[in-house]
Amino acid sequence: MNEKVIKVGSRKSELALIQTRHVISLLEQEYPNKKFEIVTMNTLGDNVLDIPLPKIGEKSLFTKELEAALISGCVDFVVHSLKDLPTVLPDGMTIGAVLTREDPRDALVLHEKYKKCNLKTLPKGSVIGTSSLRRSAQLSRKYPNLIVENIRGNLNTRLKKLDELDKYSAIILAVAGLNRIGWHNRISGVLEELMYAVGQGALAVECRENDEEIINLLSPLYESETAIKVLAERSFLKTLGGGCSAPVGVTCNLNAEIEGKTTLSLSGGVWSLDGQVEIIDSMTSNLSYQKSNGRCKTCPYNNITSETNNKLSSSNDIECTQNCSSVTEDEVPRKKQKLDNVQIDLLKEDPHEHCPIEMPIGSEFMGKCPFLESSPTSAKKLLKDLELQLPTKCPFTSHIESSSNVQNEISTSKSKSDIFSGLTLHKNVNKKVFEEAELLGRNLAESLLEKGASEVMAKARAIIHS
């Protein structure tokens, strides 16, 4: 009798597939006789082209269809970037495992002519490209001499624009994404001074909470230290009620043991869109938890070079991809996009770059503008017409009303004794440790709310939705 094939849901993007194949490769080492099959699908966030992300429902844009397939039984589990998962999951869903966390920080990627610079030494007026509200607000506050502008396109297009358009002096991207897709050599520096997104750098595997077979299957991949840290972060965001429509950031660490205790440190911040208002705080909690020595898994996507290791020596191990010696150079898959497959002439003619309408950071299209992408001729005519009319709003989105019933991430959900901010209790971690980590995040968020964080976030959302 043939054993059941385990079906794994994934988005179709290259990075999503790299991450999904990585998880499957680790499971195949644990269960060499089991068969896995990837089921790919587009999410709402992949398909909607005409509405900015903050207008259409927070982060579930990239998970809703995958979760529907999970609920219906079409797939057995789904691999996500944890930062894409809302802090309140649909009823019946849980995060069955989080893998050893990638470096969660942000990376500075410099133009070649500024390769010896950093954010402090870049010339005044240098343009920094990012599409993140969190990054934009912090950069504007810390480096007022720099100009922060929205940069559109996928990772490949953004890097090409940096290299060839002579507009951006640098762009900011996640260390994790660059490493996973094989572009770690583009990292000019790691931005210690920026708080990162909740869950950034961690891979999460979502499954049905009553599917004990799959939860047990995933348990060898479930890394306890990552779980404790991201639990505190998710509890913080859940209590705060934040999301991608307001600048919110965190940093979190598990420190050395003192007298049998491990210190969990969490810092969180909320900013106005322009970075002028900043509300931050930090808290710690002593956990009855003994840090593990870690474990190494063969990683089929180990693209880390010795040069990059030296540059990022202070970063966390990247899902065992930095120091793994169990695969040879010839065995390492190196499939990745080539930056030279985007012609510079096409970039120069990219109608998005010439659109006269200012699109603030955080309001970019989820995809390409249908007006400007319909054909080169119609796009040029449209731009000419727009310039003549001196528009203040995009004609494709001006009809969209701000929804008053956008789902709030702080909405209540049924209490589950062994599920914490969506995470299944780790079988090797005392339940009290999870409870304390969740409480730390909640207490930190309440501290920020007392200092006025709610008003700052509400104003940011109002600006974005207006």
VEXKOLDREN-353906 format. One record per residue: z, y, x of N, C-alpha, C, CB in turn. Coordinates in steps of 0.05 Angstrom, whole numbers, plus 5000, padded with zeros to 4 digits. Glycine has a CB too. Layout:
! residues N
ZYXZYXZYXZYX
...
//
This chain:
! residues 466
500049765017500050005000500050255018502450004981
498150435013497950675029500250865023495350815024
501450985044503651175040502551435030505151215067
504151565014503351825002502652025024505551924984
500552175019499752395037501352635028496752455035
502752765048504452995042502653245044506853025062
502453395022500753625020502253885027499353644992
501054035044502354275055500754525047502654265086
501954715033500554955025500555165046501855065000
498355315048498055525068496055735058497255415095
496455985066494356185063492056115082495456475069
489756245077487356175093487056325119484956215076
488756525123488456685147488856515172490456925147
487656605194487856455219490756425228486256595241
492256645227495056625236496656435218496356905236
496256455191497656275173497055975179496956335144
494555925185493755645191494955555218490755615191
495055735238496255665263499155585259496055905283
500555745242503355685237503755425222504655915221
502055385202502255135186501654895204500255145162
499654905220498954675238501154625258496354725253
502554845266504754815285507054655272505855085294
507654725247509754575232509054285229510354705205
506554235221505653965217505753805243502753955206
504953935265504953795291507753705299503753975313
509753875293512553795299513453565281514354045295
512653575256513353355237511953095245512653435208
509553115255508152875263509452745287505252945271
510752905304512352785326514752635316513153005346
515952745295518352615283517552375267519852815266
515252395253514452185235511552105240514752275205
511051955262508251895270506751735249508351745295
508051605230506651445211506051595185508251195204
507051835183506551995158503952155161508952175152
502652195138500152345137500552615123497952175123
499352825134499653085123496853205118501253275142
496653365097494153485090494653785083492753335066
493153965094493454245088491754325064492554425113
493054455045491654565022491754865024493054464995
489454985027489255275031488655415005487255345053
489555665003488955824979489256124986490755744955
487856284971488256574973490556654955485656724966
492156844964494256954948493257214935496857014964
494857324917494157574904493757794925496357664884
495457794945495157994966492557964982497457974985
491457724983488857684996486557774979488557395004
486957764953484657814934484558094924484857624911
486858224920486858494908485858694929489658564898
483758834923482559014942483059314936479658964943
483959364911483759644902486559774898482259664877
488759634904491359744898493059724923492659594874
494359944931496159934954498459744949497160214961
499359604971501459404969503959494954502159314996
505159724960507659804947507259844917508660054958
504859874907504459924878504359664862501860074874
504059434875503559194859505558974863500859094865
508059034870510058834867511258714892508958624853
511658864912513258774935511958534949516058714926
513558374963512458174981511557914968514558105001
512057874942511157634930508157624927512357604902
506757834935503857844936502757614953502858104947
504157544974503057344992504257064988503557435021
505857034967507156784963506856664935510056804969
506056834916506156754888504456514882505256984870
501956514891500056294885501056034899497256354894
502056064924503055834938505455714924503855914967
507255884913509555794899508755664872511556014894
506655764860505655644835504655354840503455814822
503355324863502355054870504754874876500555074895
506854984888509254834894510654744868511154994912
510954934850512254864824510754654809512455124807
508054674809506454484794506154214808503654594790
507054194833506853934847504253894862507253714828
502554104863500054084877500454064907498254324871
502654184917503354154945506354084946502754424961
507153964969509853874973511654084986509953614988
510554245004511954465015509954675025513854375038
510954915031509255135039510355265064508955345016
508655335082509555475107509055775104508055355132
511055935109510856225107511856355132512556325082
510956605137512456785154514856875137510757035164
517256835148519656885131519757175121522156835148
518657365136518857645126517157685101517957835149
515357505095513757525070515157425045511157375073
517357275049518757155027520757355014520156895035
520557394988522657564975525457444979521957594945
527457614977530157514980531157354956532057744986
529757384933530357224910527957054904531057404885
528156784907525956604903525756524874526256354921
523456424865523256324838525256094833520356224832
526056074808527955854800526755584809528455854770
528555424821527755164830526555144858525755054811
526255384871525155384898527455434919522955604901
527055334943528955394964527455394991531255184964
528655515011527655495038529055245051528255755056
527455035054528554785064529054785094526654565057
527654965108528054975137526955235148526754735152
528255345168527155555185527055455213528855825183
524855505227524455415254525755605274521555365260
526055505299527055675320525555935320526955535347
526956155320525756415316524156505340527756625309
521756605335520156755354521557015360517256805342
520657155381521757415387521357595363520457535413
523457705350523057855325522258145329525657845310
522058235354521658515359518758605357522758585386
518458865358515758985357514659025385515759255341
511959015387510659045412509059295413508858805418
509059425436507359655442504859545455508759865461
502559615444499959535455498459795462498259355434
498159845488497060095498494060075502498460175523
492760305499489960335508489860305538488760605498
487660205548487360155577487960395594484560055582
487160635585487560875601490460955603485861105591
492160845585494960915585496760675593495861015558
495560475607496960225612499460255629495060035625
499660475643502060515660504160685645501360655686
503660745620505560915604507260745586503961115587
509160885574510760775552510960985531513560665561
512460945509512561145488513761405498514161035465
515561395518516761635528514861795545519261565543
513061665559511361805578508561855568511261645604
507861765544505161825533504862125530504761685506
502462235534502062525531502762615503499062585537
503662865501504362975475501862975457505363265479
502262905432500062885413498562625413498163105419
499462435429498162175429498462045401499361985451
496361915392496261785366497161495368493561815353
499161425352500161145351499461025324503361135356
498160805324497260675300499160465290494460555304
499760475264501460265251500960285221504460295258
501360065207501260075178503960015165499159865168
506060015182508759955172510360205168510159775193
511560225144513360445138515760445157514260435109
516860215162519160185179518560285207520159895180
516360205219515660295245514960585246513260135256
513460675226512660955225515161145224510861005201
517061085207519461255204521061265230521161155181
521461035243522961035267521561175290523660745276
518961135292517361265313517361565309514461165313
517061655284517061945279519762075286516361995249
521861925282524562035288525062035318526661865274
524361815332525061785360523061925379525161495367
520561955370518462065387516962285372516561845397
518162505366516862715350514462845363518862935343
514262795389511962905404509362745400512562935434
509662505388507362325383506562355354508162035389
504062285349502962295322502562005312500162445321
503861935290503661665279501661675256506461565269
499661505258497561485237497161205228494961605248
496261185203495560915193493160805207494960935162
493260545212490960405224490260165206491460315253
487860135198487059935178485559705191485360065156
485659485177484159245186486059025195482359325209
484858785200486458555209487058595239484958295204
488558405250489458435278487058475297490958185286
484958315293482558335309481358615309480558125301
481058725284479858985281481559205293479259035251
484159185289485959385300485859405330488859335291
485859165343485759165372483059275382486158885383
480959215368478359315375478159615372476159185359
479359715350479460005346480960145368480560075319
483260025376484760135398483160155424487359975403
481659935429480159925454477760105455479359635459
476360135432473660245433473360515420471860055420
475060585401474560835386475661085399475760815358
477261055420478361285434479861475416476161435448
481061355395482661515376485661465380481861455347
486361205384489161135386489961095415489660875370
492161205423493261155450494760885451495161385458
495760805428497160545426497460465397500060575439
497960215393498560115366501059945368496159945354
502459905345504959755345504459505328507359915334
505059275339504659015325507058845330502058875335
507358625315509558445320509058265344510058265295
511158235361510858055384510157775374513558055400
511357685352511057415343508157355336512757365318
506857535321504057495314502157485337503157705294
502657665356500957675380501257415397501557915398
503757325399504157075414502956835401507157035418
503356815375502356575361499356555360503356575332
498056785359495156775357493756785384494157015340
495456805406494356775433493757035447491956615432
494857255437494257515449496757635462493157715428
498457475473500857565486500357745510502557325494
497957705522497257865546496658155538494857745560
496458215512495958485504498558645501494458495478
500858515503503458645499504058825524505758445494
504159085519504759265541507759295545503459545536
509259255524512159275526513359195499513059555534
515859115500517359045476519159275469519058785480
519159365444520559605435523459535426519059735412
525159535446527959485441529159685422529559475467
528159935422529360145407528760145377528560405418
526959975368526259965340527659725327523159945336
528859785304529859555287527459415275531859655265
527659155273525359005263525758935233525058745279
523658805222523758735194525458495189520858675183
526658475166528358245159526657985160529558275130
527657795176526257545178523957545198525257455152
523257765210520957785227521157585250520558065239
518957445256518957255278519756965270520657355299
520656925246521556655238519556535219524356665225
519156275222517556125203519355985183515755915218
518655995158520255865137518555665122521356075117
519855445115518555235099519855225072518654955113
518355295051519355305024518655045009518255555009
520554954994520054704979521654714952520854454995
521454504937522954494912525854414918521654284892
527754554906530554514913531554244906532254724900
530254104887531153844879529653614893530953804849
527953694912526353494926527753404951523453604932
529753234948531353144971529753004993533552964962
527652874984525952735004524652935024523752574990
523553155013522353345030524353505046520653545013
526653565034528753715048529753545072531153775029
530053285068530853115090528653085111531552835079
526153085102523853075120523853315139521253065104
524553545128524453795143526853845161524254035124
529053685157531553745170531353745201533553535162
529653575214529553595243528453865253527753375254
527054015236525954275245527854505238523254315231
529954455223531754665213533554745236533354565188
533154995246534655095269537055265259532855255288
539455175266541855295253542255585261544255135261
541855655287542455925295540556125282542155945326
538056045280536056225266536956255237533256105268
537756035225538556035196540856235192539355755187
542856225209545156405206544356695208547356335227
542656755228541857035232540157135209540257065258
538156985201536357085179537757075152533756915178
539756905149541356915125542857185122543456685124
544057275144545457535143543457755137546857585170
541057745149539057945145538057945116536757905163
537557715105536557695077538657785057535657415071
541157715063543357805045543558105046546057675054
543158225069543158515072540958645055542758605102
538558545057536258655042536558605012533658535053
537558375005537958304977539858494964538858014974
542158554977544158734966543159024966546658714983
541659094987540559364989538459414968539459415016
537059204960534859234941532359354954535659414918
532059314980529759434994527459244994530559495022
525359325007522959175009520859325025521759104981
518359255021516259385038515559665028513759215037
516759755006516160024996518160225005515960024966
519860155024521760345036522360255064524460355019
522760445083523360365111526060245114522960605129
526259985119528759845123528459665148529559675098
530459665166530259505190532959385197529159665213
532959185214535359045223535158965252535958805205
537358905264537558745288539958555284537858925314
539758315295541858115291542057935315541257945265
544557875323544957705346547357525342545357875371
547257285354549557105356550457125385548856815347
552857215389553757265417555457025427555457515417
556157045453557656835466560256775452558156905495
561056525454563556445441565956555455563756135441
567956635439570556735450572756585435570757045447
574256425449576456265437575456105413578656455429
573155965417572155785396570655925374574455635385
570356185376568956335355566256445366570656575345
564356455349561756585356561456835340559356385351
560757055353560557315340557757355329561357535359
557557405304555057475291554957775287554657325263
553057905300552858195299550358275283552758325328
550758465264548458545248548458855246548658425219
546158965252545759255249543459295228545059395276
543759495212541659555192541259845189542459435165
538859915181538160195178536260245155536960305204
536460485144534660585123533760865131535960585095
531160925128530061185136528461305113528361155161
528261565114526261705097523561645109526862005095
521361695094518761635104518061785129516661695082
519062035131518462195155520462155178518262485148
522461975173524361925194526562135197523061885219
526462345182528362555185531162475176527462805170
531262305155533862205146534161925156533962215114
536461865168537061605179539861525171536661595210
540161285159542761185152542960905165543161165121
544760885185545060625199547960555202543660645227
548460295206551160205210550959925223552860195183
553259835234553359575246556059445239553059595277
555959175236558359025231558258755246558758975200
560558635250560658375263562458185247561658395292
562057935251563757725239564157505259562457625212
566557405261567157185279566956915264569957215292
565056755272564556505257565656265272561456475254
566556075257567555825268565055645272569655685250
563455725291560955585296560455565326558555735283
559655335335559155285363556155295368560355025373
555355485385552455505390551455255404551955755408
549055175396547854935407546455005433545954795387
545754795448544254845473541254865468544754615492
540554835442537654855435536254595441536355075451
533954565431532354325436529454395439532754115413
528054245454525254305459523454115444524554295489
521454225431519454065417516754115430519354125386
515053915431512353955441510954155423510853685443
509954365434508654575418505654575424509854845423
503954495405501054495410499854765412499754335388
501354975407500255245409501655405431500555395383
502255275453503655405475501555555492505155195493
501355815487499455975502500856175521497756125482
503456135525504956325541504456275571507956305535
503556485585503056465613505556535629500656645621
505456475655507756545671508056845673507456425699
505756985674505857285675507257395650503057395677
506557285627507857385602510757305602506457265578
511457075613514256995614515957195630514556715626
514757285652516157475669516557735654514657525695
514457825639514558075624516558065602511758145614
516757825589518457795565520857625571516857685542
521857645596524057465604526557495588524757515633
526857735575529257775559528957685530529958075559
526557595523526157515495527157235489523157535488
527457175464528356915456526156715461529256905427
526856455463524856245464523156255439526055965468
520656205442518756245419518055975408516256405428
519855875390519355615378518655415400517155635357
520055435422519555255445516855285458519954965436
515555515455512955555466512955685494511155715448
515255795502515355925528515655735551517456135528
517555555548518355395571517755095568521255425576
516155035548515554755543513654645564514254715515
514354415576512754295597511654035589514354265623
511853975563511053705554508053685547512653625530
506553905550503653885546502354005570502754025520
500053895577498654005600496754225592497053785614
495654365611493954595606491554505589492954715632
490554265595488154175581488754095552486853935595
491254035546491953945519492554175500494253765520
492754415511493554645494491254755479494954855511
491254745453489154875437489255175442489354805407
486955305446486855585451484955725432486055645480
484655615409482855735390483956005381482355555365
482456215384483256475375480756655371485256605395
481056865356478857045352478257195378479457245329
475757265382474957425405474557705396472257305417
475757885411475558165404472658265406477358335422
471058145423468358245427466458165405467258155453
467458035383465657965361465358195341466557715348
466658415346466358655329464858865345469158755319
462458925336460859125350461959405348457959115339
462059545370463159815371461560005352463059925399
458959965349457460125331458360095302454460065333
459159845295460159805268462859935264460359505263
464459935285467060065283466760375279468760015307
464860485295464360765293463360845265462460855314
461860665253460760715226462560625204458060585224
464960515211466760425191467460655172469360305204
466660635146467060865128469960925124465760805102
471760735128474660785125475560995145476260525129
474360995169475161185189474261465183474061095216
472361495165471361765159472061855130468361765162
473661695116474361775089476062025090475961545075
475362235074476762485075479462485062475162705063
480162265048482662245034484762135052482362065009
486962275055489262185071490661955057491162425077
490761725071492261495060494761465077490461235061
497061535066499561525082500161235090501861645066
501561215112502460945121504060815099504160975147
503360555094504660405073503060405048507360525067
500860555047499260565022496460455027499060855012
496060305048493360215054492559995034493260105083
489859965032488859755014489459485024485859785010
489959295005490159015012487358895014491958864992
486058955035483258875038481559125043482258725014
479059105038477259335043476559475017474659235057
476259735019475659894995472959814984475760195002
472859724959470359634947468259864946470759524919
469160104942467260334942465860364969468760594935
467460354990466360405017464960155029468560505035
465559925018464459685030461959575014466559465031
461259714992459159604976456559594991458859774951
455859805005453459805022453660055039450759795006
452460055063452560285081451460535067451160235106
449260505053447960735040449760855019445260655028
450860695001452460794979455060904990453060584959
456160785012458660885024458261165035459560695046
455961205049455461465061455161675039453061465079
453761605017453361794996456061864982451461674975
457761654979460361694966461961884983461761434962
462061845009463562015027462662305026463461915056
459962335025458862605023459762734997455862595025
459662584975460462694949463462764949459862494927
465062594962467862634962468562894978469362404975
467162935000467663165016466863425001466063155042
464763404986463963644970465963714949461263594957
467263504938469163544916471963594926469163304898
472363574952475063614964477263474949475663914965
477063204948478963044932481763044944477962764928
483662994928486362954938487362674932488263154925
485862534915486662254909484162074911487862234881
484761824917482561634919481461584890483461364932
478861604886477861564859478161274849474961644858
478661094868478860814860481660744851478060634883
483660914859486460844852487761064835488060804877
486361284830487661504816488361434788485861754817
487061234777487661154749490060974747485261024737
490960884770493160684769495860824765493160514795
497160744744499760864738501960714752500360874707
503960854761506260724774507660554753508060924787
508060304759509360124740512360164741508659834745
513560184717516460224715517959964715517060384691
516459744713517859484711517259314735517059344685
516759434758516459284783518959114787515759464807
518658874793520958694797522658784820520058404801
525158814815527058904835528158654850529359074823
528058664876528958434892531958374889528258474920
533358564877536258524875536958394848537758784878
534858314833535258194807536957944810532658134793
538457884789540257664791538857394789542357684769
539957194800538856924798541156734795537156854823
540456494785542556294780543956224806541256044767
546556224806548056164830547855864836551056244825
547255814862547155534871549155504894544255464881
550755294892553055264910552155214939554755034902
549855094943548955034970546355174978548554734973
545755394964543455564970544455844975541255554948
543655964997544656225005542356415011546556205030
541956614994539756794996537156645000540156995020
536856424986534456264986534556035006532156434992
536356035025536455825045538255595037537455945072
537155345041538755105037540855085059536954855037
543255005051545354965071544454765093547954875057
544854845118544154665140546254445141544154825167
545354195144547153965142549153955165545553715141
548554085187550354085210552054335213548854035236
551954505193553454755194555454765171551555005192
557954825177559954855157559255065136562754925169
559654995111558855175089560155445092559655055062
562555455103564055705106562455895125566855665117
561055785145559555955163557256095149558355775186
555955945131553756075115554956285097552255865098
557256225085558556425067559256675082561056295054
560256645106561056875122558657045131562656795146
556456905138553957045146552857205122551856845157
552857075099551857215075553657455068551757015051
556257415071558157635065557757875084560957535067
557157805110556758025129554358195121556257905157
552158065113549858225104550458395080547558035098
551958275061552658415037554458665043554058235017
556358625060558258845067556759065081560458735085
554958995099553459205114551759365094551659075135
550459225076548759365056550459555039547259165039
552759455030554459625014555459875029556959465004
555859845055556560075071554360285071557159985100
551860195074549560375074549160505047546960235082
549660355026549360464999551460684994549660234978
553860645004555960845001555161105016558560745012
553461075037552661305052550161445041552261225081
549061335019546761465006544161325010546561735016
544161075019541660925024539960894999542260655036
541260854976539860814951538061054945541760764928
539161294949537561544943535261574962539361784945
535661504988533561525008531261335001534661465036
531961084993529860884986528460964960531160614984
529961064941528761144915526761364920530861244895
527361554937525561774943523061674957526861994960
523361484975521061374989519261224970521961175011
520461074951518760934932517361124913520560744915
518761344906517461534888515061664901519461754880
515261724927512961834941510661644943513861924970
511261394949509261184952507861134925510460924963
509361124903508361064877506961294863510460954860
507461544874506261774861503261794866507662034870
//
